[in-house]
Amino acid sequence: MRVVSAEGVGSTSLLLAVARAAESRRPDRLFTDPYAAEFAAAAPALPDLPMESGARRTALADYLAVRTRFFDDSLVEAANFGCRQVVQLGAGLDTRAFRLDWPADTTVFEIDQPAVLEFKESVLERCAATPRSGRVVVPADLTAGWATALVDAGFDPAERTVWSAEGVLYYLTAEEGDRVMVALGERTAPGGRFVVEHITREVEGSVTLSGVRSELARRRAEWRSHVDDPVAWLRGHGWHVRLFTPNELLAASGRQPEGEGAEARTIGWLAVCER
Ligand SMILES: C[S@@+](CC[C@H](N)C(=O)[O-])C[C@H]1O[C@@H](n2cnc3c(N)ncnc32)[C@H](O)[C@@H]1O
C-alpha cells in the first residue's frame, strides 16, 4: 500500500483522520466517519493530537469536530438547493462522498496531491467503501493546473457548484490563495456557493495553537497566509457572505470552549457564500 508521508502538507490530512476517528467514538459525536480510524491505522506513526493538552486540546478537538459538521451540513444544504457538483479543494482524507445523504445525481470532486489521494484510494478500496454520490478524485496541485485537471475530470463550469475549502487555504501563500479564488470564481455558475474556513493574524500569538504550529513546522507544513477581513476579501471575489465565528458554532453544538481554550474565538472564521 502507498503510505502518505508523515511529513509535508499532505500529512495534515492524517491529523484530521486521527481527530475524526476520536470524535466518531464519542457517545455525543457530531458525525460518524467510519473510515477515519482505518486511515489512521494505515498511516505512518502518528501523534494522537499530542501537541496540546487540557483545555487547549479539548478546544482543538471540539473545533475540528464542529468544523467538520459545519461543512457536512453546509455542503448537503447547497446540494439540496441545486448545486449538484461539490468540489473539495484539498479534500485530504475527507469521506463526505461516502457518509452523507446526497441528492441523486450529485458528484463530489476531490482535489488533493497525488500521494494523498493514492493513499486514500488504497485504504477505501481495502474497506470496499461505496460512495453515496458520484465521486471523482482529481490529483492536482492547488498552486498550478488544478482547474484544467478538474474540467478534464468531468467538471462542468456551466452547472451549479458548491466549492469547499476546509483547512486548506492557509497552506497556500496569500497570492496562491487569491489565484485559487479567481479561478474558482471564473468557474462558478449563478446560484453557486462556497463554504470556506480560514485563519486570522491572531494565530501568530495564539497560546491555544502554539503547540499545533510547532508540530506543523516540524512536519514542514507551516501556515502561510491569513485573512483578517473575511467579508471584504470574499465580497472582493464576488461573493455574498454569511460569516460565522468558531465560538458561535462551538456554543451552538454544546462545545463551548472554557479556560485557555476560549481564545479559539479570535483565531479564525468560517463562511457560507453565495453568488
Ligand atoms: C488539513 S488537511 C484538510 C483536508 C480536508 N479538507 C479535511 O478537512 O479533511 C489539508 C489538505 O490540503 C492539501 N493541500 C495543501 N496544499 C495543497 C496544494 N498546494 N495542492 C493540493 N492539495 C493541497 C493537503 O495535501 C491536505 O490533504
PDBQT file of the ligand as one rigid body, heavy atoms in Angstrom, charges set to zero:
ROOT
HETATM    1  C1  LIG A 301      -5.542  19.851   6.986  1.00  0.00    +0.000 C 
HETATM    2  S1  LIG A 301      -5.786  18.880   5.541  1.00  0.00    +0.000 S 
HETATM    3  C2  LIG A 301      -7.533  19.092   5.349  1.00  0.00    +0.000 C 
HETATM    4  C3  LIG A 301      -8.114  18.073   4.438  1.00  0.00    +0.000 C 
HETATM    5  C4  LIG A 301      -9.637  18.102   4.275  1.00  0.00    +0.000 C 
HETATM    6  N1  LIG A 301     -10.130  19.356   3.785  1.00  0.00    +0.000 N 
HETATM    7  C5  LIG A 301     -10.304  17.727   5.553  1.00  0.00    +0.000 C 
HETATM    8  O1  LIG A 301     -10.878  18.599   6.213  1.00  0.00    +0.000 OA
HETATM    9  O2  LIG A 301     -10.227  16.554   5.909  1.00  0.00    +0.000 OA
HETATM   10  C6  LIG A 301      -5.089  19.909   4.240  1.00  0.00    +0.000 C 
HETATM   11  C7  LIG A 301      -5.093  19.231   2.897  1.00  0.00    +0.000 C 
HETATM   12  O3  LIG A 301      -4.779  20.197   1.907  1.00  0.00    +0.000 OA
HETATM   13  C8  LIG A 301      -3.944  19.593   0.948  1.00  0.00    +0.000 C 
HETATM   14  N2  LIG A 301      -3.145  20.619   0.278  1.00  0.00    +0.000 N 
HETATM   15  C9  LIG A 301      -2.400  21.593   0.851  1.00  0.00    +0.000 A 
HETATM   16  N3  LIG A 301      -1.763  22.312  -0.095  1.00  0.00    +0.000 NA
HETATM   17  C10 LIG A 301      -2.118  21.772  -1.292  1.00  0.00    +0.000 A 
HETATM   18  C11 LIG A 301      -1.785  22.072  -2.646  1.00  0.00    +0.000 A 
HETATM   19  N4  LIG A 301      -0.942  23.061  -2.950  1.00  0.00    +0.000 N 
HETATM   20  N5  LIG A 301      -2.336  21.321  -3.611  1.00  0.00    +0.000 NA
HETATM   21  C12 LIG A 301      -3.193  20.295  -3.314  1.00  0.00    +0.000 A 
HETATM   22  N6  LIG A 301      -3.554  19.973  -2.049  1.00  0.00    +0.000 NA
HETATM   23  C13 LIG A 301      -3.008  20.698  -1.051  1.00  0.00    +0.000 A 
HETATM   24  C14 LIG A 301      -3.069  18.656   1.752  1.00  0.00    +0.000 C 
HETATM   25  O4  LIG A 301      -2.479  17.651   0.941  1.00  0.00    +0.000 OA
HETATM   26  C15 LIG A 301      -4.050  18.119   2.778  1.00  0.00    +0.000 C 
HETATM   27  O5  LIG A 301      -4.664  16.930   2.365  1.00  0.00    +0.000 OA
ENDROOT
TORSDOF 0
